[in-house]
């Protein structure tokens, strides 16, 4: 706490019946008439010098369950006390002494019970008169146990002065400056950065190897992977430097926020595109693409504005008044509802498009293309089921008095949603991975079988697009024949058939 500055912001005053007079600005002892009128007996009884009063500081442990409860009773941790009728007292006043909440030598000080308080305490003296700006001589508090800690400042002297406390509270754990509940995230984001990098290299090499048959949706998939890689890199770098230096790099902080909302917007647009059958039954989405881009841009803009306002509120909380805080959080609440509404539109659109595409493929007996969408639907259903179960688990963990997940392992709850997202992205990458026949895939039609052992003809789509077929499709070798040049072509396979 050595970085904190305690500055007097009100002049000393003395009581003259119902009148008050300003004190002197002299930095020395108070003038004689002020010293005479100050409650010296009260200060002496408290063991405090007549020319100053004490501001108490307490750093003590708090349980995770209590931290989640806004009505948590801090008296159970040794700070404050309650009377027999349940009234709360923070300061040791005359009536608190009468109730037996504190001894007489603590008059005008914070009520603390050493037998319950697990932590350390300190104090700083403030003069009754004159300007004053002080810092703690030794503000370092050594805390032996790993836990959640709370810092309390108290200005309990009834005849004291208003104090402004500015500066920073600097926390340092055994692992570094990173808060304990975020420490697991640092290694988690480093791992995800590696996974995204591998996925990006794999998909990029496939795109380069099959650049002659590249389709537009592959670029959207690759762009999503790149933004995911950048977001994880920015997050892991932010936490690593924060842990080492003690301050967050502003560029990385705002970088992963911007890239993160861009990734979420593009991901939603990508799911709509694949659900509409782009690259499978359609080579172009036409004017629908404009609607997708506009909706994704609206989601990205509103989400970015909301997230940036939340960061601003957290970073500048000490400079905002209560009214400004309420106004800011009201705006954030409104933006959250707007984001949720756009999300609902995306979800309904994806489900409707996916159902329509699958119905079209089934009606036209496009079984191999249908197999791709059956797999996509399975991936999405698994992701939705997992997300639903995890939301319920998170709510139970948050509101349960005894948390299921410990505070230091809380990153697992939030990290599971990012793994779920990565699961869907990897599934789409596999189903729509680049291949030599990707460009022609949207144009070809699978003809229904019309033959068998009785000599009937049979014409079927070849196994040229492995991501659309089962593994056992490789048992059928692909023939290649070009009608114009008299050469083989890999797109179709004709078994014992005649073409008219």
GUNUTI-625626 format. One record per residue (C-alpha): x, y, z. Coordinates in Angstrom, 3 decimals. Each point is the difference from the previous one (the first is absolute). Example, Ala and Ser with C-alpha at 12.3 -4.5 7.8 and 13.67 -1.06 7.14 Angstrom:
GUNUTI-625626
12.300  -4.500  7.800
1.370  3.440  -0.660
end
This chain:
GUNUTI-625626
0.000  0.000  0.000
3.040  2.307  -0.161
-1.266  1.550  -3.243
-3.115  1.381  1.717
-0.228  3.678  0.945
-2.240  1.194  2.869
-0.912  3.638  -0.561
-2.187  2.245  2.154
-2.799  1.547  -2.062
-1.878  1.889  2.759
1.205  2.648  2.415
0.071  -0.646  3.701
-2.880  1.422  1.987
-0.757  0.623  3.635
-3.325  -0.017  1.742
-1.351  3.248  1.492
-3.529  -0.924  0.894
-1.760  -0.336  -3.349
2.671  1.956  -1.920
3.059  -1.288  -1.857
3.168  1.912  -0.950
2.696  -0.986  -2.486
3.332  -1.134  1.325
3.424  1.422  -0.805
1.977  -1.235  -3.032
3.207  -0.132  2.022
1.765  -3.361  -0.278
1.148  0.220  3.624
-1.981  -0.508  3.180
-3.574  1.366  0.116
-0.441  3.551  1.373
-0.519  0.288  3.726
-3.714  0.809  -0.194
-0.627  -3.069  -2.225
2.043  -2.247  2.246
-2.031  1.146  2.940
-3.329  -0.734  -1.665
0.924  -3.453  -1.374
-1.330  -3.079  1.834
3.363  -0.745  1.557
-1.416  -2.267  2.640
-1.533  -2.247  -2.645
3.233  -0.135  -1.942
2.074  -0.730  3.063
-2.369  -2.729  1.100
0.489  -1.611  -3.379
3.765  0.174  0.322
0.216  2.503  -2.882
2.080  3.150  0.046
-1.987  3.186  0.497
1.045  1.503  -3.338
-0.877  -2.925  -2.273
-2.424  -2.853  -0.560
0.463  -3.424  -1.551
-1.189  -1.521  -3.272
-0.072  -3.786  0.366
0.900  -2.514  -2.698
-0.909  -3.694  0.111
0.940  -2.710  -2.508
-1.834  -3.224  0.789
-1.265  -3.227  -1.537
-3.486  -0.430  -1.415
-1.581  -3.251  -1.108
-1.069  -0.526  -3.624
-3.594  -0.564  1.074
-0.067  3.322  1.837
1.512  1.810  -2.978
-2.897  -1.136  -2.193
-2.573  1.250  2.511
-0.679  3.734  -0.040
-1.445  -0.231  3.511
3.048  -1.753  1.382
0.554  0.613  3.718
3.622  1.093  0.433
-0.270  -0.274  3.765
0.626  -3.747  -0.319
3.481  0.868  -1.289
0.863  2.258  2.928
-0.965  3.444  -1.333
-2.918  1.903  1.535
-2.542  -1.274  2.470
-3.719  -0.414  0.589
-2.095  1.007  2.959
-2.465  -2.335  1.650
-2.812  1.368  -2.172
2.036  -0.646  -3.169
1.161  3.550  -0.754
3.365  0.176  -1.731
2.836  2.109  1.364
3.257  0.626  -1.861
1.544  2.623  2.240
0.770  -0.134  3.694
-2.256  2.766  1.347
-1.280  0.568  3.489
-3.162  -2.010  -0.583
2.074  -2.825  -1.566
2.069  -0.063  3.186
-3.210  -0.141  2.067
-1.131  -2.987  -2.065
3.322  -1.695  0.651
1.058  -0.046  -3.657
3.402  1.579  0.652
2.195  1.124  2.925
0.300  3.617  1.088
3.549  0.349  -1.322
-1.372  -0.587  -3.545
-2.289  3.051  0.124
-0.073  1.696  -3.408
1.591  -3.000  -1.730
-1.189  -2.862  -2.169
-1.548  -2.912  1.911
2.255  -3.015  -0.498
0.104  -3.370  1.721
3.476  -1.455  -0.127
-1.214  -3.527  0.734
-2.160  -0.040  -3.163
1.991  2.213  -2.342
2.415  -1.929  -2.226
2.314  2.548  -1.518
1.842  3.138  0.985
-0.947  3.494  1.168
1.628  3.399  -0.039
-0.784  3.688  0.523
1.099  3.463  -1.030
-0.315  3.198  2.034
-1.665  3.106  -1.450
0.340  3.443  1.670
-3.135  1.816  1.118
1.155  3.254  -1.609
1.947  1.126  -3.032
0.617  -1.575  -3.367
1.178  -3.576  0.033
1.083  -2.504  -2.639
1.538  -3.226  1.273
1.059  -3.451  -1.029
0.603  -3.140  2.010
3.617  -0.407  1.000
-0.208  -3.750  -0.356
-3.060  -0.889  -2.022
0.977  -3.554  -0.831
-2.245  -2.646  1.537
1.289  -3.571  0.058
-2.876  -2.477  -0.328
0.929  -3.611  0.602
-3.144  -1.862  -1.133
-1.360  -0.143  -3.534
-3.546  1.344  0.088
-2.281  2.853  -1.016
0.918  3.150  1.913
-1.816  3.274  0.672
1.493  3.396  0.798
-2.013  2.290  2.305
0.736  3.663  0.810
-1.829  1.638  2.895
-0.210  3.624  1.090
-1.912  -0.518  3.224
0.852  3.063  2.085
-3.156  2.086  0.304
2.008  3.218  0.154
2.407  -0.952  -2.756
0.305  1.349  -3.533
-0.935  -1.247  -3.457
2.817  -1.940  -1.636
0.546  -0.761  -3.684
1.957  -3.174  -0.720
1.650  -0.192  -3.440
2.479  -2.351  -1.606
0.110  -3.720  -0.694
-0.347  -3.119  2.071
2.756  -2.317  -1.206
-0.573  -3.726  0.466
2.764  -2.510  -0.577
-0.428  -3.760  0.297
2.659  -2.679  0.003
-0.474  -0.453  -3.761
0.043  3.727  -0.809
-2.357  2.973  -0.245
-2.813  -1.780  -1.837
-3.116  -0.490  2.181
-0.263  -3.533  1.298
-3.299  -0.771  -1.750
1.547  0.991  -3.377
3.268  -1.869  0.327
-1.392  -3.203  -1.519
-1.275  1.987  -2.978
3.555  0.982  -0.977
1.073  -3.579  -0.725
-3.415  -0.855  -1.434
0.250  2.828  -2.553
3.570  -1.002  -0.866
-1.255  -3.526  -0.746
-2.869  1.330  -2.145
2.443  2.240  -1.872
2.009  -3.093  -0.961
-3.152  -1.900  -1.062
-1.195  2.903  -2.156
3.462  0.329  -1.554
0.018  -3.690  -0.968
-3.539  0.260  -1.397
0.948  3.120  -1.970
3.083  -1.654  -1.509
-1.909  -3.166  -0.932
-2.911  1.813  -1.653
2.278  2.543  -1.685
2.198  -2.721  -1.534
-3.082  -1.786  -1.331
-1.230  3.237  -1.540
3.362  0.564  -1.658
0.201  -3.589  -1.280
-3.501  0.274  -1.495
0.048  3.643  -1.054
-1.355  -0.837  -3.471
-3.254  -1.277  1.548
-0.246  2.535  2.816
-3.516  1.195  0.888
-0.933  3.238  1.851
-1.251  -1.676  3.176
3.494  -1.385  0.611
1.244  3.583  0.336
-2.650  0.723  2.654
1.000  -3.113  1.925
3.684  0.916  -0.214
-0.736  3.577  1.071
-1.840  -1.314  3.058
2.964  -2.196  0.927
2.412  2.933  -0.359
-2.112  2.232  2.251
-0.275  -2.789  2.570
3.787  -0.395  -0.044
0.529  3.748  0.430
-2.489  0.200  2.849
1.640  -2.849  1.925
3.464  1.439  -0.650
-1.055  3.430  1.274
-1.695  -1.481  3.069
2.909  -2.251  0.961
2.512  2.828  -0.567
-2.137  2.400  2.032
-0.172  -2.368  2.975
3.683  -0.941  -0.241
1.210  3.619  -0.002
-2.514  0.898  2.705
1.349  -2.796  2.156
3.629  1.107  -0.517
-0.317  3.801  0.022
-3.027  0.602  2.193
-1.774  2.214  -2.554
-2.164  -0.938  -2.970
1.239  1.012  -3.479
-2.759  2.257  -1.348
0.657  -0.949  -3.616
-0.396  -3.726  0.671
-3.052  0.579  2.207
-1.939  1.887  -2.648
1.488  -2.188  -2.715
-1.516  -3.263  1.200
-3.328  1.735  0.689
-0.267  1.315  -3.570
1.263  -3.193  -1.628
-2.223  -2.095  2.270
-3.226  1.748  -0.982
1.027  -0.125  -3.677
0.537  -3.750  0.323
-3.398  -0.494  1.628
-1.708  2.039  -2.714
1.725  -1.846  -2.861
-0.683  -3.363  1.673
-3.724  0.663  0.086
0.041  1.078  -3.624
1.980  -3.142  -0.906
-2.558  -2.285  1.651
-2.795  1.638  -1.995
1.987  -0.426  -3.225
0.678  -3.709  0.483
-3.595  -0.572  1.142
-1.270  1.595  -3.221
2.027  -2.521  -1.985
2.704  2.298  -1.369
2.627  -2.135  -1.706
-2.218  -3.092  0.071
-3.284  0.783  -1.799
0.706  3.660  -0.820
3.038  1.587  -1.566
-1.221  3.470  1.011
-2.354  1.454  2.617
-0.940  3.031  -2.070
-1.760  2.827  1.843
-0.266  -2.154  3.128
3.703  0.576  0.558
-0.659  3.726  0.517
-2.555  -0.770  2.730
2.453  -2.334  1.728
2.786  2.597  -0.070
-2.280  2.783  1.301
-1.265  -2.116  2.905
3.531  -1.142  0.878
1.245  3.611  -0.129
-2.816  1.101  2.325
0.858  -2.764  2.469
3.710  0.872  -0.127
-0.558  3.741  0.451
-2.388  -0.278  2.947
2.088  -2.710  1.701
3.215  2.009  -0.386
-1.624  3.139  1.410
-1.371  -1.942  2.980
3.291  -1.768  0.784
2.021  3.210  -0.281
-2.399  1.778  2.353
0.402  -2.813  2.523
3.782  0.346  -0.164
-0.308  3.750  0.414
-2.242  -0.483  3.034
2.469  -2.409  1.625
3.073  2.097  -0.742
-1.494  3.359  1.058
-2.313  -1.168  2.775
1.718  2.220  2.569
-0.512  3.153  -2.082
-3.707  -0.533  -0.637
-2.752  1.230  2.267
-2.822  -2.315  1.078
-2.386  1.634  -2.485
2.491  -0.418  -2.825
0.515  -3.653  0.925
-3.753  -0.657  -0.039
-0.388  1.749  -3.358
2.896  -1.959  -1.463
-1.318  -3.351  1.167
-3.493  0.893  -1.240
1.449  0.563  -3.470
1.935  -3.275  0.210
-3.211  -1.823  0.997
-1.849  1.417  -3.008
2.836  -0.971  -2.340
0.032  -3.506  1.495
-3.689  -0.424  -0.853
0.679  1.206  -3.559
2.839  -2.508  -0.391
-2.249  -2.764  1.350
-2.742  0.950  -2.486
2.436  -0.150  -2.932
1.245  -3.367  1.300
-3.560  -1.341  -0.008
-0.401  1.127  -3.623
3.198  -1.807  -0.940
-1.044  -3.192  1.808
-3.439  -0.099  -1.626
1.494  0.754  -3.405
2.614  -2.760  0.355
-2.528  -2.605  1.095
-2.480  0.943  -2.734
2.687  0.031  -2.710
1.444  -3.309  1.158
-3.413  -1.634  0.014
-0.801  1.360  -3.464
3.304  -1.160  -1.483
-0.349  -3.489  1.430
-3.590  -0.236  -1.220
1.079  1.024  -3.500
2.783  -2.601  -0.080
-2.301  -2.717  1.276
-2.727  0.802  -2.529
2.532  -0.140  -2.851
1.680  -3.168  1.298
3.341  1.759  0.419
1.074  -2.505  2.627
3.716  0.742  -0.002
-0.514  3.712  0.410
-2.664  -0.729  2.586
2.544  -2.049  1.941
2.140  3.126  0.403
-2.894  1.937  1.469
-1.002  -2.837  2.265
3.492  0.184  1.465
-0.235  3.780  0.290
-3.326  -0.328  1.780
1.491  -2.554  2.395
2.867  2.374  0.788
-2.365  2.916  0.653
-2.344  -2.101  2.148
2.905  -1.243  2.103
1.249  3.563  0.424
-3.466  1.282  0.952
-0.516  -2.865  2.458
3.380  0.609  1.606
-0.614  3.758  0.193
-3.392  -0.539  1.639
1.384  -2.420  2.593
2.939  2.305  0.682
-2.234  3.049  0.478
-2.038  -1.884  2.587
3.188  -1.161  1.705
1.387  3.566  0.019
-3.185  1.377  1.571
0.019  -2.675  2.691
3.676  0.665  0.657
-0.560  3.769  0.211
-3.024  0.007  2.283
0.900  -2.978  2.142
1.255  1.033  3.416
2.753  -2.588  -0.166
1.390  0.370  -3.512
0.564  -3.211  -1.953
3.076  1.429  -1.716
2.646  1.670  2.125
0.814  3.643  -0.665
3.453  -0.778  -1.397
-1.568  -2.524  -2.412
-2.775  2.310  -1.161
1.756  0.420  -3.359
-1.125  -3.523  -0.905
-3.652  1.123  -0.017
0.663  2.865  -2.402
2.594  -1.891  -2.019
-2.421  -2.830  -0.809
-2.078  2.351  -2.187
3.081  0.832  -2.086
0.772  -3.697  -0.426
-3.611  -0.532  -1.114
0.380  2.755  -2.595
3.269  -1.501  -1.224
-1.716  -3.393  -0.317
-2.586  1.455  -2.410
2.638  1.884  -1.982
2.193  -3.090  -0.413
-3.060  -1.988  -1.122
-0.793  2.564  -2.709
3.650  0.074  -1.066
-0.031  -3.768  -0.499
-3.332  -0.123  -1.846
0.885  2.923  -2.287
3.726  -0.660  -0.291
1.548  0.927  -3.356
0.178  -2.773  -2.599
0.498  -0.287  -3.785
-3.753  -0.217  -0.721
-1.263  2.725  2.300
-0.841  2.432  -2.804
-2.026  -2.535  -2.007
-1.698  -1.490  3.041
-2.852  2.522  0.032
-0.841  -0.730  -3.631
-0.115  -3.778  -0.090
-3.125  -1.984  0.771
-0.096  -3.512  1.351
-2.348  -2.075  -2.159
-2.166  -2.556  1.775
0.978  -3.638  -0.430
-2.036  -1.774  -2.653
1.553  -3.381  -0.342
1.408  -2.982  1.748
0.485  -3.638  -0.741
-2.723  -0.038  -2.694
2.091  2.046  -2.405
-1.546  3.370  0.840
2.223  3.050  -0.315
1.604  1.770  2.957
1.611  3.464  -0.026
1.394  1.458  3.224
2.189  2.912  1.170
3.641  -0.932  0.424
1.976  0.161  3.198
1.832  3.132  -1.093
-1.029  2.047  3.025
1.173  -1.980  3.029
-1.427  2.425  2.519
-3.498  -0.766  -1.273
0.203  -3.769  0.229
0.505  -2.825  2.380
3.418  -1.505  0.494
-0.979  -3.169  -1.852
-0.642  2.024  -3.153
3.704  -0.289  -0.748
-0.641  -3.633  -0.970
-1.446  1.256  -3.298
2.791  1.191  -2.301
-0.789  3.163  -1.872
0.104  -0.206  -3.775
0.853  3.060  -2.042
-1.383  0.766  -3.479
-0.491  3.227  -1.915
-2.669  -0.199  -2.729
1.513  2.780  -2.113
3.631  -1.072  0.092
-0.572  -3.710  0.301
1.850  -0.020  3.281
-0.895  -1.369  3.353
-1.604  2.344  2.522
-0.114  -0.536  3.782
-3.444  1.482  0.544
-2.269  -2.940  -0.825
-0.013  -3.759  0.124
-2.224  -2.079  -2.252
-0.528  -3.614  1.025
-1.530  -2.318  -2.592
-2.066  2.870  -1.324
-1.060  1.452  -3.270
-0.311  3.741  -0.537
-2.358  1.330  -2.576
end
